[in-house]
Amino acid sequence: MPRNRILIYVQHLLGVGHIFRVKRLAERFGACGFDVTIAYGGEPVPGYDPPGVRVHYLPSLRWRSGNSTELITRSGVVADEAYLEARKNELLALFDQTAPDVLMTEAFPFGRRQMHFELLPLLDHARSEQRPPLIMASIRDILQEGNKVSKDRQTVELVERYFDAVLVHGDPDLIPLDATFPFAPDISARTVYTGIVTPRIEAGGLAAAPSYDVVVSAGGGMLGRELIASALQARALCGLRDARWCVCTGPYAETGGLPGVRTFPEDDRITLKPFVDDLPHILAHAELSVSLAGYNTVADIMAAGCRAVIAPQWNEKETEQLRRAELLAERGLAVMIGHEDKTPDKLARAMDRALAMPAPDWSVLRTNGADRTVDTVEAMLAGRGMERMHRP
């Protein structure tokens, strides 16, 4: 019996949360017998390629630091029309080569509007096929708020024009889609909540993972320098000063000038790493996690079951992490600290407070979102097959 084929499009422009959520989904699809290809549009990160999954690296695009309107290439120059046209054509050729039964776009059309130049042609091309694939949007539970009404209406129009389903990777009892997307009722018939896409904690991975008492992490590293610096200084002020620490700065972090970095080679109780590809298993050994409040990091914490201090990164435009941190703190599942509390002494007190709390019961939230995503796609493919069999 031929395997179902799925093509997943993902583009990261700043952080790396999007690509690692896609990685988890891709791995699960592959484990369930799908032929999986990822169309990857951002800069490569170490240790990304999932086993059994093909990753096609498109010509790289990302935001220039401090400028969210300008797309630049890996060499740092602004992407011109010829570069964008070549990338679009490569994406279309990849679609024809893979001939997917399912086309999944991560974030789009709720985000990634900068990629209209290639995604709209891709969707038009997919819809024009004699047997078009199922087209699905894969989005996180909390969207960027404050969009113009016209942009949100355009999102609804694109969903209605192209998409068979919108997969919301969250728990509606924690936060429903309409909390951050006002036109959610207009697309409710296409909306499926999968639960949070948490990683699997495998016995083999747990046995192989190094053991630390405190894990400090900053996602991709572009936004977490302040937290890392405070944590390094808070170490001497908290109850875990003599514990084993692992500090994950992120692959894009600049560590020059961080307090305490020079002491790492002489201190075997602290390990500094730019990146770890087994963070969930490392967290499962830990007493405490100190991190930002991005989707994937929080999903790692949920799977690991450890106590956590979460320090959301937000501004007047980007409020996703703040929303998530507030929701978890309200339920007693984590200790949240705001921007003004990212000082060594306040962070140390927050860490001690988290350690004194009862162990969080993460089972109150719907997780295993990757399994539910695969189940949903398989059910829709089966329904599509029956529909085709009975079509005159």
Buried (B, 14 or more C-beta within 10 A) or exposed (E): EEEBBBBBBBBBBBBBBBBBBBBBBBBBBBBBEBBBBBBBBBBBBEEBBBEEBBBBBBBBBBBBEEEEEEBBBEEEEEBEEEBBEEBBEBBBEBBEEBEBBBBBBBBBBBBBBBBEBBBBBBBEBBEEEEEBBBBBBBBBBBBBBEBEEEEBBBBBEBBEEBBBBBBBBBBBEBBBBBBBBBBBEBBEEBBBBBBBBBBBBEEEBBEEBEEBBBBBBBBBBBBBBBBBBBBBBBBEBBEBEEBBBBBBBBBBBEBEEBEBBEEBEEEEBBBBBBBBEBBBBBBBBBBBBBBBBBBBBBBBBBBBBBBBBBBBBBEEEBBBBBBBBBBBBEEEBBBBBEEEBBBBEBBBBBBBBBBEEEEBEBEEBBBBBBBBBBBBBBEBBEEBEEEEEEEE
